[in-house]
Amino acid sequence: MFIAYALVTVLTIAVNAWAATADFMKAGFVLANSAGLGISQSWLPLLGALKAAGAAGLLLGLLGVPFAGIAAAAGLVLFFVGAVVAHVRARVYASIVIPGGFLALAVASLGLALAR
């Protein structure tokens, strides 16, 4: 069970760290996506910080602070539920698979962390 938890959590950390970096750098695809959703560019640093905090908390969970990992995974679940809702409200279905995939990873990380 630990191997599954570690693999899924490391993948979740990696994708969230990558996404946070893209938010901080205001990558072109991030700007296009946020414009399509009606999200101001001024929100990108906060959104990036939340993803980075989630990744850091998951890493702490892997390093032996289980409460931090569980809290981070739960926070990422809530964050990406919000992202999916934002896509649905804006009727931007072409890119909904991205936050949906991130949500699936966060849910898997949370479930595996709780099962440990």
N, CA, C and O atoms as a printed pandas DataFrame, in Angstrom:
     atom_number atom_name residue_name chain_id  residue_number  x_coord  y_coord  z_coord
0              1         N          MET        A               1    0.831   -1.193    0.000
1              2        CA          MET        A               1    0.000    0.000    0.000
2              3         C          MET        A               1    0.873    1.254    0.000
3              4         O          MET        A               1    0.534    2.254   -0.634
4              5         N          PHE        A               2    1.996    1.195    0.713
5              6        CA          PHE        A               2    2.851    2.381    0.765
6              7         C          PHE        A               2    3.399    2.741   -0.608
7              8         O          PHE        A               2    3.529    3.922   -0.931
8              9         N          ILE        A               3    3.720    1.744   -1.415
9             10        CA          ILE        A               3    4.271    2.029   -2.741
10            11         C          ILE        A               3    3.248    2.779   -3.589
11            12         O          ILE        A               3    3.591    3.749   -4.265
12            13         N          ALA        A               4    2.003    2.337   -3.555
13            14        CA          ALA        A               4    0.947    3.032   -4.303
14            15         C          ALA        A               4    0.783    4.452   -3.792
15            16         O          ALA        A               4    0.683    5.392   -4.580
16            17         N          TYR        A               5    0.754    4.608   -2.480
17            18        CA          TYR        A               5    0.641    5.944   -1.876
18            19         C          TYR        A               5    1.798    6.831   -2.316
19            20         O          TYR        A               5    1.592    7.980   -2.707
20            21         N          ALA        A               6    3.009    6.301   -2.251
21            22        CA          ALA        A               6    4.186    7.100   -2.606
22            23         C          ALA        A               6    4.176    7.480   -4.076
23            24         O          ALA        A               6    4.457    8.630   -4.413
24            25         N          LEU        A               7    3.860    6.540   -4.960
25            26        CA          LEU        A               7    3.855    6.834   -6.393
26            27         C          LEU        A               7    2.809    7.877   -6.763
27            28         O          LEU        A               7    3.108    8.835   -7.476
28            29         N          VAL        A               8    1.595    7.695   -6.282
29            30        CA          VAL        A               8    0.517    8.641   -6.594
30            31         C          VAL        A               8    0.823   10.007   -5.992
31            32         O          VAL        A               8    0.601   11.032   -6.636
32            33         N          THR        A               9    1.322   10.029   -4.787
33            34        CA          THR        A               9    1.611   11.299   -4.129
34            35         C          THR        A               9    2.765   12.025   -4.810
35            36         O          THR        A               9    2.706   13.244   -4.973
36            37         N          VAL        A              10    3.797   11.318   -5.205
37            38        CA          VAL        A              10    4.906   11.954   -5.920
38            39         C          VAL        A              10    4.415   12.536   -7.243
39            40         O          VAL        A              10    4.814   13.640   -7.615
40            41         N          LEU        A              11    3.565   11.818   -7.952
41            42        CA          LEU        A              11    3.004   12.341   -9.202
42            43         C          LEU        A              11    2.150   13.576   -8.937
43            44         O          LEU        A              11    2.218   14.549   -9.687
44            45         N          THR        A              12    1.357   13.543   -7.887
45            46        CA          THR        A              12    0.522   14.691   -7.524
46            47         C          THR        A              12    1.388   15.890   -7.157
47            48         O          THR        A              12    1.083   17.018   -7.543
48            49         N          ILE        A              13    2.454   15.654   -6.421
49            50        CA          ILE        A              13    3.390   16.737   -6.078
50            51         C          ILE        A              13    3.983   17.330   -7.351
51            52         O          ILE        A              13    4.032   18.550   -7.508
52            53         N          ALA        A              14    4.428   16.475   -8.249
53            54        CA          ALA        A              14    5.089   16.940   -9.471
54            55         C          ALA        A              14    4.162   17.789  -10.335
55            56         O          ALA        A              14    4.555   18.859  -10.800
56            57         N          VAL        A              15    2.936   17.320  -10.553
57            58        CA          VAL        A              15    2.043   18.082  -11.433
58            59         C          VAL        A              15    1.614   19.395  -10.796
59            60         O          VAL        A              15    1.429   20.392  -11.494
60            61         N          ASN        A              16    1.454   19.405   -9.480
61            62        CA          ASN        A              16    1.067   20.650   -8.821
62            63         C          ASN        A              16    2.225   21.633   -8.745
63            64         O          ASN        A              16    2.017   22.841   -8.861
64            65         N          ALA        A              17    3.434   21.136   -8.552
65            66        CA          ALA        A              17    4.605   22.024   -8.572
66            67         C          ALA        A              17    4.778   22.621   -9.960
67            68         O          ALA        A              17    5.078   23.807  -10.093
68            69         N          TRP        A              18    4.590   21.804  -11.000
69            70        CA          TRP        A              18    4.666   22.290  -12.373
70            71         C          TRP        A              18    3.591   23.351  -12.637
71            72         O          TRP        A              18    3.877   24.399  -13.216
72            73         N          ALA        A              19    2.354   23.073  -12.210
73            74        CA          ALA        A              19    1.255   24.012  -12.437
74            75         C          ALA        A              19    1.471   25.315  -11.663
75            76         O          ALA        A              19    1.168   26.396  -12.170
76            77         N          ALA        A              20    1.992   25.216  -10.446
77            78        CA          ALA        A              20    2.276   26.422   -9.669
78            79         C          ALA        A              20    3.334   27.266  -10.360
79            80         O          ALA        A              20    3.215   28.489  -10.431
80            81         N          THR        A              21    4.363   26.613  -10.864
81            82        CA          THR        A              21    5.417   27.329  -11.590
82            83         C          THR        A              21    4.848   28.024  -12.816
83            84         O          THR        A              21    5.192   29.172  -13.096
84            85         N          ALA        A              22    3.978   27.334  -13.549
85            86        CA          ALA        A              22    3.349   27.941  -14.729
86            87         C          ALA        A              22    2.501   29.143  -14.334
87            88         O          ALA        A              22    2.474   30.144  -15.050
88            89         N          ASP        A              23    1.811   29.053  -13.205
89            90        CA          ASP        A              23    1.027   30.202  -12.722
90            91         C          ASP        A              23    1.939   31.369  -12.366
91            92         O          ASP        A              23    1.664   32.509  -12.741
92            93         N          PHE        A              24    3.011   31.095  -11.651
93            94        CA          PHE        A              24    3.931   32.169  -11.252
94            95         C          PHE        A              24    4.592   32.828  -12.457
95            96         O          PHE        A              24    4.826   34.036  -12.462
96            97         N          MET        A              25    4.893   32.025  -13.481
97            98        CA          MET        A              25    5.559   32.552  -14.673
98            99         C          MET        A              25    4.568   33.166  -15.669
99           100         O          MET        A              25    4.962   33.753  -16.676
100          101         N          LYS        A              26    3.275   33.019  -15.365
101          102        CA          LYS        A              26    2.215   33.498  -16.258
102          103         C          LYS        A              26    2.440   32.978  -17.678
103          104         O          LYS        A              26    2.503   33.734  -18.647
104          105         N          ALA        A              27    2.557   31.659  -17.753
105          106        CA          ALA        A              27    2.763   30.983  -19.035
106          107         C          ALA        A              27    1.589   31.278  -19.968
107          108         O          ALA        A              27    0.474   31.534  -19.514
108          109         N          GLY        A              28    1.846   31.241  -21.255
109          110        CA          GLY        A              28    0.831   31.579  -22.244
110          111         C          GLY        A              28   -0.434   30.756  -22.112
111          112         O          GLY        A              28   -1.534   31.302  -22.195
112          113         N          PHE        A              29   -0.301   29.445  -21.907
113          114        CA          PHE        A              29   -1.494   28.612  -21.782
114          115         C          PHE        A              29   -2.283   28.935  -20.515
115          116         O          PHE        A              29   -3.506   28.795  -20.487
116          117         N          VAL        A              30   -1.583   29.368  -19.472
117          118        CA          VAL        A              30   -2.263   29.763  -18.234
118          119         C          VAL        A              30   -3.063   31.039  -18.477
119          120         O          VAL        A              30   -4.217   31.140  -18.060
120          121         N          LEU        A              31   -2.458   32.006  -19.145
121          122        CA          LEU        A              31   -3.152   33.257  -19.442
122          123         C          LEU        A              31   -4.371   33.013  -20.328
123          124         O          LEU        A              31   -5.430   33.601  -20.106
124          125         N          ALA        A              32   -4.224   32.148  -21.332
125          126        CA          ALA        A              32   -5.348   31.849  -22.227
126          127         C          ALA        A              32   -6.473   31.148  -21.465
127          128         O          ALA        A              32   -7.647   31.468  -21.648
128          129         N          ASN        A              33   -6.111   30.201  -20.618
129          130        CA          ASN        A              33   -7.117   29.474  -19.849
130          131         C          ASN        A              33   -7.826   30.387  -18.864
131          132         O          ASN        A              33   -9.051   30.342  -18.751
132          133         N          SER        A              34   -7.077   31.212  -18.152
133          134        CA          SER        A              34   -7.713   32.103  -17.170
134          135         C          SER        A              34   -8.607   33.126  -17.872
135          136         O          SER        A              34   -9.667   33.477  -17.353
136          137         N          ALA        A              35   -8.192   33.604  -19.036
137          138        CA          ALA        A              35   -9.036   34.543  -19.787
138          139         C          ALA        A              35  -10.334   33.866  -20.213
139          140         O          ALA        A              35  -11.405   34.468  -20.130
140          141         N          GLY        A              36  -10.247   32.630  -20.664
141          142        CA          GLY        A              36  -11.441   31.892  -21.068
142          143         C          GLY        A              36  -12.397   31.637  -19.922
143          144         O          GLY        A              36  -13.606   31.524  -20.124
144          145         N          LEU        A              37  -11.859   31.548  -18.727
145          146        CA          LEU        A              37  -12.688   31.318  -17.537
146          147         C          LEU        A              37  -13.129   32.615  -16.879
147          148         O          LEU        A              37  -13.926   32.598  -15.941
148          149         N          GLY        A              38  -12.614   33.743  -17.367
149          150        CA          GLY        A              38  -12.957   35.030  -16.763
150          151         C          GLY        A              38  -12.240   35.288  -15.456
151          152         O          GLY        A              38  -12.750   36.011  -14.600
152          153         N          ILE        A              39  -11.056   34.702  -15.291
153          154        CA          ILE        A              39  -10.267   34.880  -14.073
154          155         C          ILE        A              39   -9.197   35.934  -14.341
155          156         O          ILE        A              39   -8.442   35.829  -15.307
156          157         N          SER        A              40   -9.138   36.932  -13.496
157          158        CA          SER        A              40   -8.159   38.004  -13.643
158          159         C          SER        A              40   -6.743   37.474  -13.438
159          160         O          SER        A              40   -6.507   36.582  -12.624
160          161         N          GLN        A              41   -5.805   38.047  -14.200
161          162        CA          GLN        A              41   -4.397   37.662  -14.045
162          163         C          GLN        A              41   -3.882   37.953  -12.640
163          164         O          GLN        A              41   -2.925   37.324  -12.189
164          165         N          SER        A              42   -4.493   38.877  -11.961
165          166        CA          SER        A              42   -4.049   39.213  -10.603
166          167         C          SER        A              42   -4.253   38.051   -9.630
167          168         O          SER        A              42   -3.650   38.038   -8.557
168          169         N          TRP        A              43   -5.094   37.074   -9.985
169          170        CA          TRP        A              43   -5.330   35.907   -9.133
170          171         C          TRP        A              43   -4.274   34.825   -9.303
171          172         O          TRP        A              43   -4.169   33.928   -8.467
172          173         N          LEU        A              44   -3.487   34.897  -10.377
173          174        CA          LEU        A              44   -2.545   33.814  -10.666
174          175         C          LEU        A              44   -1.523   33.562   -9.564
175          176         O          LEU        A              44   -1.271   32.400   -9.246
176          177         N          PRO        A              45   -0.920   34.591   -8.960
177          178        CA          PRO        A              45    0.024   34.290   -7.871
178          179         C          PRO        A              45   -0.627   33.549   -6.697
179          180         O          PRO        A              45   -0.014   32.654   -6.116
180          181         N          LEU        A              46   -1.859   33.914   -6.346
181          182        CA          LEU        A              46   -2.545   33.223   -5.258
182          183         C          LEU        A              46   -2.852   31.784   -5.642
183          184         O          LEU        A              46   -2.651   30.871   -4.840
184          185         N          LEU        A              47   -3.337   31.572   -6.859
185          186        CA          LEU        A              47   -3.642   30.213   -7.307
186          187         C          LEU        A              47   -2.368   29.365   -7.345
187          188         O          LEU        A              47   -2.380   28.197   -6.956
188          189         N          GLY        A              48   -1.273   29.964   -7.816
189          190        CA          GLY        A              48    0.008   29.259   -7.816
190          191         C          GLY        A              48    0.474   28.934   -6.406
191          192         O          GLY        A              48    0.992   27.846   -6.152
192          193         N          ALA        A              49    0.290   29.875   -5.492
193          194        CA          ALA        A              49    0.704   29.650   -4.105
194          195         C          ALA        A              49   -0.097   28.515   -3.467
195          196         O          ALA        A              49    0.450   27.720   -2.703
196          197         N          LEU        A              50   -1.379   28.442   -3.776
197          198        CA          LEU        A              50   -2.200   27.358   -3.221
198          199         C          LEU        A              50   -1.747   25.998   -3.747
199          200         O          LEU        A              50   -1.681   25.026   -2.994
200          201         N          LYS        A              51   -1.435   25.933   -5.042
201          202        CA          LYS        A              51   -0.937   24.672   -5.613
202          203         C          LYS        A              51    0.426   24.317   -5.015
203          204         O          LYS        A              51    0.686   23.156   -4.700
204          205         N          ALA        A              52    1.283   25.309   -4.863
205          206        CA          ALA        A              52    2.608   25.062   -4.284
206          207         C          ALA        A              52    2.489   24.615   -2.826
207          208         O          ALA        A              52    3.219   23.726   -2.388
208          209         N          ALA        A              53    1.585   25.222   -2.085
209          210        CA          ALA        A              53    1.374   24.818   -0.694
210          211         C          ALA        A              53    0.857   23.386   -0.622
211          212         O          ALA        A              53    1.260   22.617    0.251
212          213         N          GLY        A              54   -0.033   23.034   -1.540
213          214        CA          GLY        A              54   -0.526   21.656   -1.584
214          215         C          GLY        A              54    0.596   20.669   -1.860
215          216         O          GLY        A              54    0.694   19.627   -1.211
216          217         N          ALA        A              55    1.444   21.003   -2.829
217          218        CA          ALA        A              55    2.577   20.136   -3.152
218          219         C          ALA        A              55    3.522   20.010   -1.961
219          220         O          ALA        A              55    3.999   18.916   -1.660
220          221         N          ALA        A              56    3.791   21.118   -1.288
221          222        CA          ALA        A              56    4.685   21.086   -0.124
222          223         C          ALA        A              56    4.088   20.261    1.011
223          224         O          ALA        A              56    4.794   19.499    1.671
224          225         N          GLY        A              57    2.801   20.415    1.230
225          226        CA          GLY        A              57    2.143   19.628    2.275
226          227         C          GLY        A              57    2.157   18.145    1.972
227          228         O          GLY        A              57    2.354   17.325    2.869
228          229         N          LEU        A              58    1.945   17.792    0.695
229          230        CA          LEU        A              58    2.032   16.378    0.313
230          231         C          LEU        A              58    3.435   15.827    0.548
231          232         O          LEU        A              58    3.605   14.693    0.995
232          233         N          LEU        A              59    4.433   16.650    0.239
233          234        CA          LEU        A              59    5.817   16.229    0.480
234          235         C          LEU        A              59    6.058   16.008    1.968
235          236         O          LEU        A              59    6.700   15.032    2.354
236          237         N          LEU        A              60    5.553   16.900    2.797
237          238        CA          LEU        A              60    5.678   16.703    4.251
238          239         C          LEU        A              60    5.021   15.398    4.682
239          240         O          LEU        A              60    5.541   14.685    5.540
240          241         N          GLY        A              61    3.884   15.095    4.086
241          242        CA          GLY        A              61    3.207   13.835    4.397
242          243         C          GLY        A              61    4.065   12.634    4.053
243          244         O          GLY        A              61    4.126   11.666    4.812
244          245         N          LEU        A              62    4.729   12.698    2.907
245          246        CA          LEU        A              62    5.633   11.607    2.517
246          247         C          LEU        A              62    6.824   11.493    3.457
247          248         O          LEU        A              62    7.346   10.402    3.689
248          249         N          LEU        A              63    7.245   12.628    3.991
249          250        CA          LEU        A              63    8.426   12.645    4.862
250          251         C          LEU        A              63    8.111   12.337    6.324
251          252         O          LEU        A              63    8.990   12.417    7.182
252          253         N          GLY        A              64    6.852   11.983    6.609
253          254        CA          GLY        A              64    6.535   11.534    7.959
254          255         C          GLY        A              64    5.646   12.425    8.786
255          256         O          GLY        A              64    5.520   12.220    9.994
256          257         N          VAL        A              65    5.024   13.410    8.168
257          258        CA          VAL        A              65    4.067   14.258    8.886
258          259         C          VAL        A              65    2.689   13.992    8.274
259          260         O          VAL        A              65    2.215   14.766    7.442
260          261         N          PRO        A              66    2.047   12.892    8.690
261          262        CA          PRO        A              66    0.829   12.452    8.019
262          263         C          PRO        A              66   -0.292   13.489    8.017
263          264         O          PRO        A              66   -1.022   13.600    7.032
264          265         N          PHE        A              67   -0.442   14.247    9.096
265          266        CA          PHE        A              67   -1.520   15.233    9.141
266          267         C          PHE        A              67   -1.338   16.279    8.050
267          268         O          PHE        A              67   -2.313   16.702    7.429
268          269         N          ALA        A              68   -0.103   16.697    7.813
269          270        CA          ALA        A              68    0.160   17.700    6.773
270          271         C          ALA        A              68   -0.193   17.148    5.399
271          272         O          ALA        A              68   -0.765   17.861    4.575
272          273         N          GLY        A              69    0.136   15.905    5.145
273          274        CA          GLY        A              69   -0.184   15.288    3.866
274          275         C          GLY        A              69   -1.682   15.163    3.645
275          276         O          GLY        A              69   -2.179   15.426    2.550
276          277         N          ILE        A              70   -2.393   14.766    4.678
277          278        CA          ILE        A              70   -3.845   14.626    4.575
278          279         C          ILE        A              70   -4.495   15.992    4.369
279          280         O          ILE        A              70   -5.376   16.146    3.524
280          281         N          ALA        A              71   -4.056   16.981    5.145
281          282        CA          ALA        A              71   -4.615   18.329    5.001
282          283         C          ALA        A              71   -4.320   18.897    3.613
283          284         O          ALA        A              71   -5.184   19.528    3.003
284          285         N          ALA        A              72   -3.120   18.679    3.121
285          286        CA          ALA        A              72   -2.755   19.185    1.795
286          287         C          ALA        A              72   -3.577   18.505    0.710
287          288         O          ALA        A              72   -4.058   19.170   -0.208
288          289         N          ALA        A              73   -3.741   17.206    0.802
289          290        CA          ALA        A              73   -4.533   16.480   -0.190
290          291         C          ALA        A              73   -5.987   16.947   -0.157
291          292         O          ALA        A              73   -6.604   17.127   -1.207
292          293         N          ALA        A              74   -6.533   17.142    1.033
293          294        CA          ALA        A              74   -7.910   17.626    1.151
294          295         C          ALA        A              74   -8.033   19.039    0.560
295          296         O          ALA        A              74   -9.010   19.354   -0.120
296          297         N          GLY        A              75   -7.042   19.872    0.827
297          298        CA          GLY        A              75   -7.062   21.219    0.260
298          299         C          GLY        A              75   -7.005   21.194   -1.250
299          300         O          GLY        A              75   -7.702   21.967   -1.907
300          301         N          LEU        A              76   -6.181   20.312   -1.820
301          302        CA          LEU        A              76   -6.100   20.200   -3.274
302          303         C          LEU        A              76   -7.401   19.655   -3.864
303          304         O          LEU        A              76   -7.809   20.066   -4.950
304          305         N          VAL        A              77   -8.043   18.742   -3.163
305          306        CA          VAL        A              77   -9.349   18.256   -3.627
306          307         C          VAL        A              77  -10.322   19.424   -3.721
307          308         O          VAL        A              77  -10.998   19.589   -4.737
308          309         N          LEU        A              78  -10.396   20.223   -2.683
309          310        CA          LEU        A              78  -11.305   21.376   -2.693
310          311         C          LEU        A              78  -10.923   22.368   -3.790
311          312         O          LEU        A              78  -11.793   22.893   -4.486
312          313         N          PHE        A              79   -9.633   22.621   -3.943
313          314        CA          PHE        A              79   -9.161   23.554   -4.964
314          315         C          PHE        A              79   -9.607   23.098   -6.349
315          316         O          PHE        A              79  -10.133   23.893   -7.128
316          317         N          PHE        A              80   -9.399   21.823   -6.655
317          318        CA          PHE        A              80   -9.699   21.350   -7.999
318          319         C          PHE        A              80  -11.185   21.084   -8.216
319          320         O          PHE        A              80  -11.641   21.085   -9.360
320          321         N          VAL        A              81  -11.945   20.859   -7.161
321          322        CA          VAL        A              81  -13.407   20.864   -7.316
322          323         C          VAL        A              81  -13.824   22.264   -7.774
323          324         O          VAL        A              81  -14.655   22.413   -8.670
324          325         N          GLY        A              82  -13.238   23.286   -7.147
325          326        CA          GLY        A              82  -13.519   24.658   -7.560
326          327         C          GLY        A              82  -13.112   24.923   -8.997
327          328         O          GLY        A              82  -13.812   25.631   -9.721
328          329         N          ALA        A              83  -11.984   24.359   -9.418
329          330        CA          ALA        A              83  -11.527   24.550  -10.799
330          331         C          ALA        A              83  -12.483   23.896  -11.791
331          332         O          ALA        A              83  -12.787   24.472  -12.837
332          333         N          VAL        A              84  -12.954   22.705  -11.467
333          334        CA          VAL        A              84  -13.911   22.026  -12.346
334          335         C          VAL        A              84  -15.214   22.825  -12.404
335          336         O          VAL        A              84  -15.791   22.994  -13.478
336          337         N          VAL        A              85  -15.670   23.308  -11.267
337          338        CA          VAL        A              85  -16.884   24.131  -11.227
338          339         C          VAL        A              85  -16.697   25.397  -12.060
339          340         O          VAL        A              85  -17.613   25.807  -12.773
340          341         N          ALA        A              86  -15.533   26.015  -11.978
341          342        CA          ALA        A              86  -15.265   27.216  -12.771
342          343         C          ALA        A              86  -15.351   26.913  -14.260
343          344         O          ALA        A              86  -15.878   27.718  -15.027
344          345         N          HIS        A              87  -14.840   25.762  -14.672
345          346        CA          HIS        A              87  -14.922   25.377  -16.084
346          347         C          HIS        A              87  -16.367   25.143  -16.512
347          348         O          HIS        A              87  -16.768   25.550  -17.603
348          349         N          VAL        A              88  -17.146   24.493  -15.658
349          350        CA          VAL        A              88  -18.548   24.224  -15.985
350          351         C          VAL        A              88  -19.337   25.529  -16.054
351          352         O          VAL        A              88  -20.118   25.736  -16.982
352          353         N          ARG        A              89  -19.135   26.401  -15.081
353          354        CA          ARG        A              89  -19.863   27.683  -15.080
354          355         C          ARG        A              89  -19.539   28.525  -16.298
355          356         O          ARG        A              89  -20.414   29.208  -16.831
356          357         N          ALA        A              90  -18.286   28.483  -16.747
357          358        CA          ALA        A              90  -17.867   29.265  -17.904
358          359         C          ALA        A              90  -18.143   28.521  -19.219
359          360         O          ALA        A              90  -17.920   29.053  -20.306
360          361         N          ARG        A              91  -18.630   27.290  -19.096
361          362        CA          ARG        A              91  -18.888   26.438  -20.268
362          363         C          ARG        A              91  -17.629   26.235  -21.124
363          364         O          ARG        A              91  -17.683   26.241  -22.354
364          365         N          VAL        A              92  -16.513   26.058  -20.441
365          366        CA          VAL        A              92  -15.233   25.798  -21.108
366          367         C          VAL        A              92  -14.934   24.312  -20.896
367          368         O          VAL        A              92  -14.230   23.929  -19.962
368          369         N          TYR        A              93  -15.484   23.497  -21.780
369          370        CA          TYR        A              93  -15.379   22.056  -21.621
370          371         C          TYR        A              93  -14.148   21.475  -22.317
371          372         O          TYR        A              93  -13.732   20.358  -22.011
372          373         N          ALA        A              94  -13.575   22.217  -23.238
373          374        CA          ALA        A              94  -12.439   21.695  -24.009
374          375         C          ALA        A              94  -11.241   21.392  -23.112
375          376         O          ALA        A              94  -10.491   20.455  -23.386
376          377         N          SER        A              95  -11.054   22.160  -22.060
377          378        CA          SER        A              95   -9.892   21.964  -21.189
378          379         C          SER        A              95  -10.258   21.458  -19.798
379          380         O          SER        A              95   -9.426   21.499  -18.892
380          381         N          ILE        A              96  -11.481   20.984  -19.614
381          382        CA          ILE        A              96  -11.911   20.542  -18.282
382          383         C          ILE        A              96  -11.189   19.268  -17.838
383          384         O          ILE        A              96  -11.137   18.955  -16.649
384          385         N          VAL        A              97  -10.634   18.542  -18.807
385          386        CA          VAL        A              97   -9.928   17.306  -18.466
386          387         C          VAL        A              97   -8.684   17.592  -17.614
387          388         O          VAL        A              97   -8.274   16.748  -16.817
388          389         N          ILE        A              98   -8.095   18.757  -17.774
389          390        CA          ILE        A              98   -6.886   19.077  -16.993
390          391         C          ILE        A              98   -7.224   19.203  -15.503
391          392         O          ILE        A              98   -6.655   18.467  -14.696
392          393         N          PRO        A              99   -8.135   20.113  -15.105
393          394        CA          PRO        A              99   -8.444   20.147  -13.670
394          395         C          PRO        A              99   -9.095   18.848  -13.191
395          396         O          PRO        A              99   -8.965   18.483  -12.022
396          397         N          GLY        A             100   -9.795   18.148  -14.093
397          398        CA          GLY        A             100  -10.371   16.856  -13.714
398          399         C          GLY        A             100   -9.293   15.835  -13.383
399          400         O          GLY        A             100   -9.432   15.059  -12.438
400          401         N          GLY        A             101   -8.225   15.837  -14.163
401          402        CA          GLY        A             101   -7.104   14.933  -13.877
402          403         C          GLY        A             101   -6.389   15.296  -12.591
403          404         O          GLY        A             101   -6.020   14.421  -11.807
404          405         N          PHE        A             102   -6.195   16.587  -12.377
405          406        CA          PHE        A             102   -5.582   17.043  -11.134
406          407         C          PHE        A             102   -6.462   16.662   -9.947
407          408         O          PHE        A             102   -5.962   16.244   -8.903
408          409         N          LEU        A             103   -7.770   16.808  -10.114
409          410        CA          LEU        A             103   -8.708   16.427   -9.055
410          411         C          LEU        A             103   -8.608   14.931   -8.769
411          412         O          LEU        A             103   -8.594   14.520   -7.608
412          413         N          ALA        A             104   -8.541   14.127   -9.808
413          414        CA          ALA        A             104   -8.437   12.674   -9.617
414          415         C          ALA        A             104   -7.165   12.312   -8.850
415          416         O          ALA        A             104   -7.190   11.454   -7.967
416          417         N          LEU        A             105   -6.059   12.967   -9.188
417          418        CA          LEU        A             105   -4.814   12.706   -8.456
418          419         C          LEU        A             105   -4.929   13.131   -6.990
419          420         O          LEU        A             105   -4.467   12.423   -6.096
420          421         N          ALA        A             106   -5.545   14.287   -6.752
421          422        CA          ALA        A             106   -5.703   14.755   -5.372
422          423         C          ALA        A             106   -6.593   13.810   -4.568
423          424         O          ALA        A             106   -6.304   13.510   -3.409
424          425         N          VAL        A             107   -7.674   13.343   -5.189
425          426        CA          VAL        A             107   -8.570   12.390   -4.506
426          427         C          VAL        A             107   -7.831   11.086   -4.213
427          428         O          VAL        A             107   -7.954   10.530   -3.122
428          429         N          ALA        A             108   -7.069   10.604   -5.181
429          430        CA          ALA        A             108   -6.302    9.374   -4.965
430          431         C          ALA        A             108   -5.274    9.555   -3.858
431          432         O          ALA        A             108   -5.099    8.672   -3.019
432          433         N          SER        A             109   -4.592   10.701   -3.856
433          434        CA          SER        A             109   -3.606   10.973   -2.796
434          435         C          SER        A             109   -4.273   11.019   -1.433
435          436         O          SER        A             109   -3.747   10.476   -0.461
436          437         N          LEU        A             110   -5.424   11.662   -1.360
437          438        CA          LEU        A             110   -6.148   11.746   -0.093
438          439         C          LEU        A             110   -6.607   10.359    0.355
439          440         O          LEU        A             110   -6.423    9.984    1.513
440          441         N          GLY        A             111   -7.193    9.613   -0.549
441          442        CA          GLY        A             111   -7.672    8.277   -0.185
442          443         C          GLY        A             111   -6.558    7.365    0.288
443          444         O          GLY        A             111   -6.709    6.652    1.280
444          445         N          LEU        A             112   -5.439    7.388   -0.421
445          446        CA          LEU        A             112   -4.303    6.547   -0.029
446          447         C          LEU        A             112   -3.669    7.021    1.286
447          448         O          LEU        A             112   -3.220    6.205    2.091
448          449         N          ALA        A             113   -3.634    8.338    1.497
449          450        CA          ALA        A             113   -3.095    8.854    2.758
450          451         C          ALA        A             113   -3.978    8.433    3.930
451          452         O          ALA        A             113   -3.476    8.076    4.996
452          453         N          LEU        A             114   -5.295    8.476    3.727
453          454        CA          LEU        A             114   -6.195    8.084    4.792
454          455         C          LEU        A             114   -6.160    6.579    5.055
455          456         O          LEU        A             114   -6.382    6.140    6.183
456          457         N          ALA        A             115   -5.884    5.797    4.027
457          458        CA          ALA        A             115   -5.839    4.348    4.162
458          459         C          ALA        A             115   -4.585    3.859    4.866
459          460         O          ALA        A             115   -4.541    2.724    5.340
460          461         N          ARG        A             116   -3.565    4.706    4.937
461          462        CA          ARG        A             116   -2.289    4.300    5.562
462          463         C          ARG        A             116   -2.417    4.102    7.032
463          464         O          ARG        A             116   -1.438    3.761    7.696
